[in-house]
């Protein structure tokens, strides 16, 4: 995945928890979320948790790109792992500005 800079954060994921909050100024680049060694589930926006039954799954080692800017701190990424009792990670950062044709 082409990132504009290093991942902003890498969090250990064991249960549902807030992993990233948009800065108060918002951001203007696409956001990249990469799963670690196990599948993770993510919820976006003003969610208060992520669960395996109703959140978006990112397979282990794969990335999800959220295209477009998020304007305020109401955008929060919550994560949880796919299997109970395990540990994974979520790396979150900005994508490079690349035109899609």
RAMOJO-V361406 format. One record per residue. RES is the residue in one small letter. PSI is psi in whole degrees, -180 to 180 (NA if undefined). OMEGA is omega in radians with two decimals (NA if undefined). NEAR is the number of other ideal C-beta (glycine too) atoms within 12 Angstrom. Layout:
<<RES | PSI | OMEGA | NEAR> <RES | PSI | OMEGA | NEAR>>
//
This chain:
<<x | 130 | 3.12 | 23> <x | 110 | 3.12 | 15> <x | 148 | 3.11 | 23> <x | -25 | -3.13 | 19> <x | 177 | 3.11 | 16> <x | 158 | 3.06 | 13> <x | 139 | 3.13 | 24> <x | -35 | -3.12 | 26> <x | 148 | 2.96 | 24> <x | 121 | -3.07 | 21> <x | 146 | 3.01 | 32> <x | 134 | -3.07 | 21> <x | 118 | 3.05 | 38> <x | -32 | 3.09 | 22> <x | 177 | 3.12 | 24> <x | 126 | -3.13 | 29> <x | 154 | 3.07 | 25> <x | 126 | -3.10 | 28> <x | -27 | -3.06 | 42> <x | 142 | 3.05 | 32> <x | 135 | 3.12 | 26> <x | 143 | 3.10 | 29> <x | 159 | -3.10 | 20> <x | -24 | 3.12 | 12> <x | -2 | -3.05 | 11> <x | -169 | 3.04 | 17> <x | 160 | -3.02 | 28> <x | 3 | -3.13 | 17> <x | 165 | 3.05 | 25> <x | 149 | -3.12 | 27> <x | 135 | -3.14 | 38> <x | 130 | 3.06 | 35> <x | 124 | -3.11 | 42> <x | 130 | 3.11 | 35> <x | 150 | 3.11 | 33> <x | -132 | -3.02 | 30> <x | -13 | 3.09 | 21> <x | 158 | 3.07 | 28> <x | 145 | 3.00 | 29> <x | 159 | 3.04 | 45> <x | 142 | -3.14 | 36> <x | 149 | 3.01 | 43> <x | 148 | -3.02 | 31> <x | 169 | 3.04 | 30> <x | -133 | -3.10 | 22> <x | 28 | 3.10 | 17> <x | 156 | 3.10 | 25> <x | -3 | 3.09 | 15> <x | 168 | 3.01 | 23> <x | 135 | -3.13 | 33> <x | 156 | -3.07 | 22> <x | -20 | -3.08 | 23> <x | -19 | -3.07 | 13> <x | 21 | 3.11 | 15> <x | 170 | -3.08 | 27> <x | 129 | -3.11 | 27> <x | 134 | 2.99 | 26> <x | 116 | -3.13 | 36> <x | 154 | -3.14 | 20> <x | 132 | 3.10 | 21> <x | -1 | -3.11 | 18> <x | 163 | -3.13 | 23> <x | 151 | 3.04 | 26> <x | 132 | 3.11 | 30> <x | 123 | 3.04 | 23> <x | 111 | -3.04 | 26> <x | 131 | 3.11 | 17> <x | 166 | -3.08 | 17> <x | 150 | 3.01 | 19> <x | 123 | -2.95 | 27> <x | -25 | -3.03 | 15> <x | 178 | -3.13 | 16> <x | 3 | 3.07 | 18> <x | -12 | 3.12 | 16> <x | 114 | -3.12 | 27> <x | 140 | 3.06 | 27> <x | 119 | 3.05 | 42> <x | 145 | 3.13 | 32> <x | 154 | 2.94 | 45> <x | 158 | 3.14 | 39> <x | 161 | -3.08 | 34> <x | -27 | -3.12 | 30> <x | 134 | -3.12 | 19> <x | 147 | 3.09 | 15> <x | -4 | -3.13 | 10> <x | -178 | 3.09 | 20> <x | 138 | 3.03 | 20> <x | -165 | 3.07 | 34> <x | 161 | 3.04 | 27> <x | 124 | 3.08 | 44> <x | 132 | -3.04 | 33> <x | 130 | 3.14 | 42> <x | 178 | -3.12 | 31> <x | 139 | 3.08 | 31> <x | 161 | 3.08 | 29> <x | 159 | 3.10 | 16> <x | 102 | -3.13 | 16> <x | 130 | 3.11 | 16> <x | 139 | 3.09 | 7> <x | 122 | -3.10 | 10> <x | NA | NA | 3>>
//
